Amino acid sequence: MSKKLSRMVVGVVVFLTGVLVPALAFAADAVEADNAFSQNMYLALAAGFGIAVAAFGGALAQGKAAAAALEGIARNPGAAGKILTPMILALALIESLVIYALIIAFVLSGKIG
């Protein structure tokens, strides 16, 4: 695809997005705004998705932190005491972010109903 054609395609996509997205937003006003089932469904999805992402990210971060600390201890066993304390502190801070996400999920779940 030539450079001129690709620019034209991008221009058309941007133009259509600018025209169609506001039309969809204004069309949304016709839908009943206070649909309780829809709001509860989205709150439940947000709570579940938020805790899932937080748990996944926390598990990855804790695994990477532990692997790096153990690799450092394996390279220099004499530095185990100096590595262990910051690793435990880092793991506690990582876990606190997951706990914050859990609290937010509980708050969102409390708004359902």
C-alpha positions as CSV (number, residue, x, y, z in Angstrom):
1,M,0.0,0.0,0.0
2,S,1.4,3.4,-1.0
3,K,2.1,6.1,1.6
4,K,-0.5,8.4,0.0
5,L,-3.2,5.7,0.0
6,S,-2.5,4.7,3.6
7,R,-2.8,8.4,4.7
8,M,-6.1,8.6,2.9
9,V,-7.4,5.4,4.6
10,V,-6.4,6.8,8.0
11,G,-8.1,10.1,7.1
12,V,-11.3,8.4,6.2
13,V,-11.3,6.3,9.3
14,V,-10.7,9.3,11.5
15,F,-13.5,11.3,9.7
16,L,-16.0,8.4,10.0
17,T,-15.1,8.0,13.7
18,G,-15.6,11.7,14.3
19,V,-19.0,11.6,12.6
20,L,-20.4,8.3,13.9
21,V,-19.3,8.2,17.5
22,P,-21.1,11.5,18.5
23,A,-24.2,10.2,16.7
24,L,-24.1,7.0,18.8
25,A,-23.7,9.1,21.9
26,F,-26.7,11.2,21.2
27,A,-28.7,8.1,20.3
28,A,-28.0,6.7,23.7
29,D,-30.2,9.4,25.2
30,A,-33.3,7.6,23.8
31,V,-32.6,4.6,26.0
32,E,-34.0,4.7,29.5
33,A,-31.2,6.0,31.7
34,D,-32.3,4.5,35.0
35,N,-32.3,0.8,34.1
36,A,-31.4,-0.8,37.4
37,F,-30.6,-4.2,35.9
38,S,-28.1,-2.7,33.5
39,Q,-26.4,-0.7,36.2
40,N,-26.2,-3.6,38.6
41,M,-24.8,-5.8,35.8
42,Y,-22.0,-3.3,35.0
43,L,-21.2,-2.9,38.7
44,A,-20.8,-6.6,39.1
45,L,-18.7,-6.9,36.0
46,A,-16.5,-4.0,37.2
47,A,-16.0,-5.6,40.6
48,G,-15.2,-9.0,39.1
49,F,-12.9,-7.6,36.4
50,G,-11.1,-5.3,38.8
51,I,-10.2,-8.0,41.3
52,A,-9.2,-10.4,38.5
53,V,-6.8,-7.9,37.0
54,A,-5.4,-7.0,40.4
55,A,-4.9,-10.6,41.4
56,F,-3.3,-11.4,38.1
57,G,-1.0,-8.4,38.2
58,G,-0.1,-9.0,41.8
59,A,0.7,-12.6,41.2
60,L,3.0,-11.7,38.3
61,A,4.7,-9.0,40.3
62,Q,5.2,-11.2,43.4
63,G,6.6,-14.0,41.2
64,K,9.0,-11.7,39.5
65,A,10.1,-10.1,42.8
66,A,10.7,-13.5,44.4
67,A,12.6,-14.8,41.4
68,A,14.9,-11.7,41.3
69,A,15.6,-12.0,45.0
70,L,16.3,-15.7,44.9
71,E,18.6,-15.2,41.9
72,G,20.4,-12.5,43.8
73,I,20.8,-14.8,46.8
74,A,22.0,-17.6,44.6
75,R,24.7,-15.4,43.1
76,N,25.8,-14.0,46.5
77,P,24.6,-16.1,49.4
78,G,26.3,-13.7,51.9
79,A,23.9,-11.0,50.9
80,A,20.8,-13.0,51.8
81,G,20.0,-10.9,54.8
82,K,20.2,-7.7,52.9
83,I,18.1,-9.0,50.1
84,L,15.4,-10.7,52.1
85,T,14.1,-7.7,54.1
86,P,13.5,-5.4,51.0
87,M,11.9,-8.4,49.2
88,I,9.4,-9.0,52.0
89,L,8.7,-5.2,52.1
90,A,8.1,-5.2,48.3
91,L,5.9,-8.2,48.5
92,A,3.8,-6.6,51.3
93,L,3.4,-3.4,49.1
94,I,2.4,-5.5,46.1
95,E,-0.1,-7.4,48.2
96,S,-1.5,-4.1,49.6
97,L,-2.5,-3.0,46.1
98,V,-4.4,-6.3,45.6
99,I,-6.1,-5.7,48.9
100,Y,-7.1,-2.2,47.8
101,A,-8.7,-3.7,44.7
102,L,-10.5,-6.2,46.9
103,I,-11.9,-3.4,49.0
104,I,-13.0,-1.5,45.9
105,A,-14.7,-4.6,44.6
106,F,-16.5,-5.0,47.9
107,V,-17.7,-1.3,47.7
108,L,-18.9,-1.9,44.2
109,S,-20.7,-5.1,45.2
110,G,-22.3,-3.2,48.1
111,K,-23.9,-0.8,45.6
112,I,-25.7,-3.7,43.8
113,G,-29.2,-4.2,44.9
